[in-house]
Amino acid sequence: MPICWVLSLFERVRGLFLGQPTVAKPKRILIVLLSEMGSLVLAQPMFADLRRRYPEATLHILMFAKNREVLDLLGVMPPENVITIRDKSLGGFVGDSLKALATMRRIGFDVVIDCELFSRVSSIFSYLSGAKLHVGFQPHTQEGLYRGSFINRPVLYNPYRHLSQQFLTMVAAIESEGRPLSKAVAREVGAPPLLQFAEGEVARITAQLHTDFPILKDKKLVLVYPDGGILPIRAWPPENYQQLCDALLQEGYAVGLIGLPDAKPLAQQIVAHCKHELCIDLTGYTKSVRHLLAIFHRAELLVTNDGGPGQFAALTPLPTLVFFGPETPALYSPLAPNIHCLYTALSCSPCLTAYNHRNSPCDGNNQCLQLITPAQVLAKARELLQQGQAA
C-alpha cells in the first residue's frame, strides 16, 4: 500500500505538468495476468478481441513462470512475447522482477491491461512498465482494496458479470470515455476452441496409460479431482468422494484420481477406502497439462472441485461436473457446453470474492459444498454417462 501511495503521488505531480496521456492506436500492449491458470482459459475472448480491434499491435504478457505451460497450450501469444517471473523464492522473484521491468521499459508499451482482481503487486508492475495507459479494476466508491490512483483507465469491477465479460470490458476501456468506462451491452461469450492434438498423439498417450495400468484397458474411465489446492475450502468433502467412487466402481466404472503430487495423500486415502482394483491413483502421473488433456479424451466423465482441471476440461469434449460454493459459477464457470456446475446458493455464498482477497469468513464448515449430496452427484453422473453411451 505505501508503494501504491507513493506511485500515485508521483503520477499526480507528473500529471500537473504533462497532462493526461492519450494513445491513438496502441502498437504495443502488455497484459498482466500473473497468478491463475484457470483465468488464462477465461481470458481467451479478451485475447481474440485485442487481435480484432488492434490487428497491427504486438501483444505481450507478464505472468508467473509456473503458468507458462498453460499459456503455450492455448497458443494465444508468441513465445518470444512472454515475460515470466518465478515465485518459488524471494530471491528468484526479486531477480526476475527486475529483469521483467527492464524488458518492459525497453519495449516501450503504449497500453498495459492489469487483469488481476485488485492485486497491488500487479498494479505496481503495470505502472512501472512505463505504459501511457493503465487499464485495471478499481473499487471506485467502494471501501478498501486500495491499489493506488494511477490507473488512468479504471474499470468498474462488476460482481454480477462473468469474468470473461469483464476482461472484454478492459479491452473496450482502452478507447472509451465517460465514467464508468465502456457503457455498452455486455457481449455474449462463447466456448473456447478445443485443443488440437497431433495425429496419433492421443492414441499414443492412451496406449501408454494402458501399459502403465493394464487393468484400465477396455474399462470406462471416470476421472476424479478431489484436491482443494491452495484453497481447501473449495473442496467437496473427502467422505463424499469416497461414497461417489464406491458407487461408480460398483457400477463397473474404473475411477482414476488425478492431481499434482501434493494431492497423493488424499488420493491414497480414497483408494484405501474403496479397496477396489479399478480405483487407480493417477496423482503426479501426468507430465504436463497437455498430457492430462490427452487422458481427458480417454475418459467418460470428470468430477472436480473448482480449480484448474475444470477450466482445462473446457478445452476438450469431456463431460465434466464442477463443484462451486465458496465461489460462484456466475463469475467463474468454464464457458463450454460440456461443463455442468453443481452449486448451493446459501446466504453466505459466495464468500471468496475480489473484495476480500479471497479470505473467507467461513470457519471451515463449508455447508455450501457439504449440502451437495453424493446421491445428487451420482444421479447427474449417471445421466451424463448414459448420454455419452448413447452418442
C-alpha positions as CSV (number, residue, x, y, z in Angstrom):
1,M,0.0,0.0,0.0
2,P,2.8,2.5,0.7
3,I,4.3,1.8,-2.7
4,C,1.0,2.3,-4.4
5,W,0.5,5.6,-2.5
6,V,4.0,6.9,-3.5
7,L,3.4,6.0,-7.1
8,S,0.0,7.7,-7.0
9,L,1.6,10.9,-5.6
10,F,4.3,10.8,-8.3
11,E,1.7,10.4,-11.1
12,R,-0.4,13.2,-9.7
13,V,2.5,15.6,-9.8
14,R,3.5,14.3,-13.2
15,G,0.0,14.9,-14.5
16,L,0.1,18.6,-13.4
17,F,3.0,19.2,-15.8
18,L,2.3,16.8,-18.6
19,G,-1.5,16.4,-18.6
20,Q,-3.4,13.2,-19.2
21,P,-1.8,10.8,-21.6
22,T,-3.6,9.7,-24.8
23,V,-2.9,7.0,-27.3
24,A,-4.4,7.0,-30.8
25,K,-4.0,3.3,-31.7
26,P,-1.7,1.3,-29.5
27,K,1.1,-0.6,-31.1
28,R,2.4,-2.5,-28.1
29,I,0.1,-3.9,-25.5
30,L,1.0,-5.7,-22.3
31,I,-1.4,-8.0,-20.4
32,V,-0.6,-8.7,-16.8
33,L,-2.1,-12.0,-15.7
34,L,0.1,-13.4,-13.0
35,S,-1.5,-16.0,-10.8
36,E,-4.4,-18.0,-12.1
37,M,-4.1,-20.9,-14.6
38,G,-7.9,-21.0,-15.0
39,S,-8.1,-17.3,-15.7
40,L,-5.9,-17.8,-18.8
41,V,-8.7,-20.0,-20.2
42,L,-11.3,-17.5,-19.3
43,A,-9.3,-14.7,-20.9
44,Q,-9.3,-16.3,-24.3
45,P,-12.1,-14.0,-25.6
46,M,-10.1,-11.0,-24.4
47,F,-7.0,-12.1,-26.4
48,A,-9.3,-12.6,-29.5
49,D,-10.9,-9.2,-29.1
50,L,-7.5,-7.5,-28.8
51,R,-6.4,-9.2,-32.1
52,R,-9.7,-8.0,-33.7
53,R,-9.5,-4.4,-32.5
54,Y,-5.8,-3.9,-32.9
55,P,-4.5,-6.2,-35.7
56,E,-1.3,-4.2,-36.1
57,A,-0.4,-4.2,-32.4
58,T,2.0,-6.7,-30.8
59,L,0.7,-8.4,-27.7
60,H,2.9,-9.3,-24.7
61,I,2.1,-10.9,-21.4
62,L,3.6,-10.8,-17.9
63,M,2.9,-13.9,-15.8
64,F,4.3,-16.3,-13.2
65,A,6.6,-18.9,-14.7
66,K,4.6,-21.8,-13.3
67,N,1.6,-20.9,-15.6
68,R,3.7,-20.6,-18.8
69,E,2.7,-24.1,-19.9
70,V,-1.0,-23.3,-20.0
71,L,-0.4,-20.2,-22.0
72,D,1.7,-22.0,-24.5
73,L,-1.0,-24.7,-24.7
74,L,-3.6,-22.1,-25.6
75,G,-1.5,-20.7,-28.4
76,V,-2.7,-17.1,-27.9
77,M,0.7,-15.4,-27.5
78,P,4.0,-15.7,-29.5
79,P,6.5,-17.4,-27.2
80,E,9.0,-14.6,-27.5
81,N,6.5,-12.1,-26.2
82,V,6.1,-13.9,-22.8
83,I,7.7,-12.3,-19.8
84,T,7.9,-14.6,-16.8
85,I,8.6,-14.2,-13.1
86,R,9.4,-17.1,-10.7
87,D,7.5,-17.0,-7.4
88,K,9.0,-20.0,-5.7
89,S,11.6,-18.0,-3.7
90,L,12.1,-14.4,-2.7
91,G,15.5,-14.2,-4.5
92,G,14.0,-15.6,-7.7
93,F,11.1,-13.2,-7.5
94,V,13.2,-10.1,-6.9
95,G,15.7,-11.0,-9.6
96,D,13.1,-11.9,-12.2
97,S,11.0,-8.8,-11.3
98,L,14.0,-6.5,-12.0
99,K,14.7,-8.3,-15.4
100,A,11.0,-8.1,-16.3
101,L,10.9,-4.3,-15.5
102,A,14.0,-3.7,-17.6
103,T,12.4,-5.7,-20.5
104,M,9.1,-3.8,-20.3
105,R,10.8,-0.4,-20.2
106,R,12.9,-1.4,-23.2
107,I,9.9,-2.5,-25.3
108,G,8.0,0.7,-24.5
109,F,4.4,-0.3,-24.1
110,D,1.5,2.0,-25.1
111,V,-1.1,0.2,-23.0
112,V,-1.0,-2.2,-20.1
113,I,-4.0,-4.2,-19.1
114,D,-3.9,-5.5,-15.5
115,C,-6.3,-8.5,-15.3
116,E,-5.7,-9.2,-11.6
117,L,-8.6,-8.6,-9.3
118,F,-7.3,-5.8,-7.0
119,S,-3.8,-7.2,-6.7
120,R,-1.4,-4.5,-5.6
121,V,1.8,-6.1,-6.9
122,S,0.2,-6.3,-10.4
123,S,-0.7,-2.7,-10.3
124,I,2.8,-1.8,-9.3
125,F,4.2,-3.8,-12.2
126,S,1.7,-2.1,-14.5
127,Y,2.7,1.4,-13.5
128,L,6.5,0.7,-13.6
129,S,6.1,-0.8,-17.1
130,G,6.2,2.7,-18.4
131,A,3.0,2.4,-20.5
132,K,1.0,5.5,-21.1
133,L,-2.4,4.0,-20.4
134,H,-3.0,1.7,-17.4
135,V,-6.2,-0.4,-17.6
136,G,-7.2,-2.1,-14.3
137,F,-10.0,-2.9,-11.9
138,Q,-10.8,-0.2,-9.4
139,P,-13.2,-0.3,-6.4
140,H,-14.3,3.3,-7.2
141,T,-16.5,4.4,-4.3
142,Q,-16.4,1.1,-2.5
143,E,-14.2,0.8,0.6
144,G,-10.9,-0.9,0.9
145,L,-8.8,-2.7,-1.6
146,Y,-6.6,0.3,-2.2
147,R,-4.2,-0.1,-5.1
148,G,-3.3,3.4,-5.9
149,S,-4.9,6.1,-8.1
150,F,-2.5,5.9,-11.0
151,I,-4.8,3.6,-13.1
152,N,-5.9,6.1,-15.7
153,R,-8.4,3.7,-17.4
154,P,-10.2,2.4,-14.3
155,V,-12.7,-0.4,-15.0
156,L,-15.6,-0.9,-12.6
157,Y,-15.4,-4.5,-11.2
158,N,-18.9,-5.9,-11.7
159,P,-19.5,-8.9,-9.4
160,Y,-22.7,-9.7,-11.4
161,R,-20.9,-10.3,-14.7
162,H,-18.8,-13.3,-15.7
163,L,-15.1,-12.7,-15.6
164,S,-14.7,-13.3,-19.3
165,Q,-17.1,-10.5,-20.0
166,Q,-15.2,-8.2,-17.6
167,F,-12.0,-9.0,-19.4
168,L,-13.7,-7.8,-22.6
169,T,-14.7,-4.6,-20.8
170,M,-11.0,-3.9,-20.1
171,V,-10.3,-4.0,-23.9
172,A,-13.1,-1.6,-24.6
173,A,-11.8,0.7,-21.8
174,I,-8.7,1.5,-23.8
175,E,-10.5,4.0,-26.0
176,S,-13.7,4.5,-24.0
177,E,-14.7,7.8,-22.3
178,G,-17.0,8.7,-19.5
179,R,-17.4,7.2,-16.1
180,P,-17.5,4.3,-15.6
181,L,-15.8,3.3,-18.8
182,S,-17.4,1.2,-21.5
183,K,-21.1,1.7,-21.1
184,A,-22.0,-0.9,-23.6
185,V,-24.2,-4.0,-23.7
186,A,-22.3,-7.0,-22.4
187,R,-21.2,-9.3,-25.2
188,E,-22.1,-12.9,-25.2
189,V,-19.0,-15.1,-24.7
190,G,-18.8,-18.5,-26.4
191,A,-16.8,-21.6,-25.6
192,P,-13.0,-21.6,-26.1
193,P,-11.7,-23.6,-29.1
194,L,-10.9,-27.2,-28.4
195,L,-7.3,-28.1,-28.1
196,Q,-6.0,-29.8,-31.2
197,F,-3.6,-32.7,-30.8
198,A,-1.1,-34.1,-33.4
199,E,-2.2,-37.1,-35.4
200,G,-1.9,-40.2,-33.2
201,E,-0.9,-38.2,-30.1
202,V,-4.0,-39.2,-28.0
203,A,-3.7,-42.8,-29.2
204,R,-0.1,-43.0,-28.1
205,I,-0.8,-41.5,-24.7
206,T,-3.8,-43.8,-24.2
207,A,-1.7,-46.8,-25.1
208,Q,1.0,-45.8,-22.6
209,L,-1.7,-45.4,-19.9
210,H,-2.9,-48.9,-20.6
211,T,0.7,-50.2,-20.4
212,D,1.2,-48.5,-17.1
213,F,-2.2,-49.5,-15.8
214,P,-3.3,-52.6,-17.7
215,I,-6.5,-53.1,-15.7
216,L,-7.9,-49.9,-17.3
217,K,-7.9,-51.4,-20.8
218,D,-11.5,-51.9,-22.1
219,K,-12.9,-50.2,-19.0
220,K,-15.0,-47.0,-19.0
221,L,-12.9,-44.4,-17.0
222,V,-14.2,-41.7,-14.7
223,L,-11.6,-39.1,-13.5
224,V,-11.9,-37.5,-10.1
225,Y,-10.1,-34.4,-8.8
226,P,-10.7,-34.3,-5.1
227,D,-8.0,-31.8,-4.0
228,G,-8.7,-28.3,-2.9
229,G,-5.3,-27.0,-3.8
230,I,-4.3,-23.7,-2.2
231,L,-8.0,-23.1,-1.2
232,P,-9.1,-26.3,0.7
233,I,-12.5,-24.6,1.4
234,R,-13.4,-25.2,-2.2
235,A,-13.2,-28.9,-1.9
236,W,-16.2,-31.3,-1.7
237,P,-15.7,-33.4,1.5
238,P,-13.4,-36.5,1.1
239,E,-16.0,-38.8,2.6
240,N,-18.4,-37.7,-0.2
241,Y,-15.8,-38.5,-2.8
242,Q,-15.4,-41.9,-1.2
243,Q,-19.1,-42.6,-1.5
244,L,-19.2,-41.5,-5.1
245,C,-16.2,-43.6,-6.1
246,D,-17.7,-46.6,-4.3
247,A,-20.9,-46.3,-6.3
248,L,-19.1,-45.8,-9.6
249,L,-16.9,-48.8,-9.0
250,Q,-19.9,-50.9,-8.1
251,E,-21.5,-50.0,-11.4
252,G,-18.5,-51.2,-13.3
253,Y,-16.6,-48.0,-14.0
254,A,-12.9,-47.5,-13.4
255,V,-12.0,-44.5,-11.3
256,G,-8.8,-42.5,-11.7
257,L,-7.8,-40.0,-9.1
258,I,-5.9,-37.1,-10.6
259,G,-4.0,-34.2,-9.2
260,L,-0.5,-32.9,-8.5
261,P,1.9,-34.9,-6.4
262,D,0.9,-32.9,-3.3
263,A,-2.6,-34.5,-3.7
264,K,-1.3,-38.0,-3.3
265,P,-2.2,-38.5,0.4
266,L,-5.8,-37.7,-0.2
267,A,-5.9,-39.9,-3.3
268,Q,-4.3,-42.7,-1.3
269,Q,-6.9,-42.2,1.4
270,I,-9.8,-42.7,-1.2
271,V,-8.0,-45.7,-2.7
272,A,-7.6,-47.3,0.7
273,H,-11.3,-46.7,1.5
274,C,-12.6,-48.2,-1.8
275,K,-10.3,-51.3,-1.8
276,H,-11.1,-52.0,-5.4
277,E,-8.6,-52.9,-8.2
278,L,-10.3,-50.4,-10.6
279,C,-9.7,-47.5,-8.3
280,I,-6.4,-46.0,-9.5
281,D,-4.2,-43.3,-8.1
282,L,-3.1,-41.1,-11.0
283,T,-1.8,-38.1,-8.9
284,G,1.5,-37.0,-10.3
285,Y,1.2,-39.3,-13.3
286,T,0.7,-36.7,-16.0
287,K,3.8,-34.9,-17.1
288,S,2.1,-31.8,-18.3
289,V,-1.3,-30.2,-18.8
290,R,-1.3,-31.3,-22.4
291,H,-0.7,-34.9,-21.2
292,L,-3.6,-34.5,-18.8
293,L,-5.9,-33.2,-21.5
294,A,-5.0,-36.2,-23.7
295,I,-6.1,-38.5,-20.9
296,F,-9.3,-36.5,-20.7
297,H,-10.0,-37.8,-24.2
298,R,-9.8,-41.4,-22.9
299,A,-12.3,-40.7,-20.1
300,E,-16.1,-40.7,-20.0
301,L,-16.5,-38.2,-17.2
302,L,-14.6,-35.8,-14.9
303,V,-15.8,-34.9,-11.4
304,T,-13.8,-32.0,-10.0
305,N,-13.6,-29.3,-7.4
306,D,-13.5,-25.7,-8.6
307,G,-10.0,-25.3,-10.0
308,G,-7.6,-25.9,-12.9
309,P,-8.9,-29.3,-14.2
310,G,-12.5,-27.9,-14.6
311,Q,-11.2,-24.9,-16.6
312,F,-9.0,-27.2,-18.7
313,A,-11.9,-29.5,-19.4
314,A,-13.5,-26.7,-21.4
315,L,-10.7,-27.3,-24.0
316,T,-11.9,-30.9,-24.5
317,P,-15.3,-32.6,-25.1
318,L,-15.2,-34.5,-21.8
319,P,-18.4,-34.2,-19.8
320,T,-17.5,-32.5,-16.5
321,L,-19.1,-31.9,-13.2
322,V,-17.6,-28.9,-11.2
323,F,-18.4,-28.1,-7.6
324,F,-18.9,-24.5,-6.7
325,G,-19.8,-22.9,-3.3
326,P,-17.2,-20.5,-1.9
327,E,-17.0,-19.1,-5.4
328,T,-19.9,-18.7,-7.9
329,P,-20.3,-20.2,-11.3
330,A,-21.9,-17.0,-12.4
331,L,-18.4,-15.4,-12.4
332,Y,-16.0,-18.4,-12.9
333,S,-17.8,-21.2,-14.6
334,P,-15.9,-22.6,-17.6
335,L,-17.8,-21.5,-20.7
336,A,-18.3,-24.7,-22.6
337,P,-21.4,-26.9,-23.2
338,N,-19.7,-30.0,-21.7
339,I,-19.3,-28.2,-18.3
340,H,-22.1,-28.8,-15.7
341,C,-21.9,-26.8,-12.4
342,L,-23.2,-28.0,-9.0
343,Y,-23.9,-25.1,-6.7
344,T,-25.8,-24.5,-3.5
345,A,-26.6,-20.8,-3.2
346,L,-26.5,-20.3,0.6
347,S,-27.0,-16.8,2.1
348,C,-23.2,-16.6,2.7
349,S,-22.2,-17.9,-0.7
350,P,-20.1,-16.9,-2.5
351,C,-17.7,-15.9,0.3
352,L,-14.5,-15.8,-1.7
353,T,-14.6,-12.5,-3.6
354,A,-12.3,-9.9,-5.2
355,Y,-13.3,-7.6,-2.4
356,N,-11.9,-9.7,0.4
357,H,-8.8,-11.0,-1.4
358,R,-10.4,-14.5,-1.3
359,N,-10.1,-14.6,2.5
360,S,-13.3,-16.4,3.5
361,P,-15.0,-15.7,6.9
362,C,-16.1,-19.4,6.9
363,D,-14.9,-21.5,9.9
364,G,-14.1,-24.4,7.5
365,N,-17.6,-25.9,7.8
366,N,-18.3,-25.4,4.1
367,Q,-22.0,-26.2,4.1
368,C,-22.3,-24.8,0.6
369,L,-20.5,-27.9,-0.6
370,Q,-21.5,-30.4,2.0
371,L,-25.2,-29.9,1.1
372,I,-24.4,-31.3,-2.4
373,T,-25.0,-35.0,-1.6
374,P,-23.3,-38.0,-3.2
375,A,-26.7,-39.1,-4.4
376,Q,-27.3,-35.9,-6.3
377,V,-23.8,-36.1,-7.9
378,L,-24.2,-39.8,-8.8
379,A,-27.6,-39.1,-10.4
380,K,-26.1,-36.4,-12.6
381,A,-23.0,-38.5,-13.3
382,R,-25.3,-41.4,-14.5
383,E,-27.2,-39.0,-16.7
384,L,-24.0,-37.7,-18.4
385,L,-22.5,-41.2,-18.7
386,Q,-25.7,-42.5,-20.3
387,Q,-25.8,-39.6,-22.8
388,G,-22.2,-40.4,-23.7
389,Q,-23.0,-44.0,-24.3
390,A,-26.0,-43.0,-26.5
391,A,-23.8,-40.7,-28.5
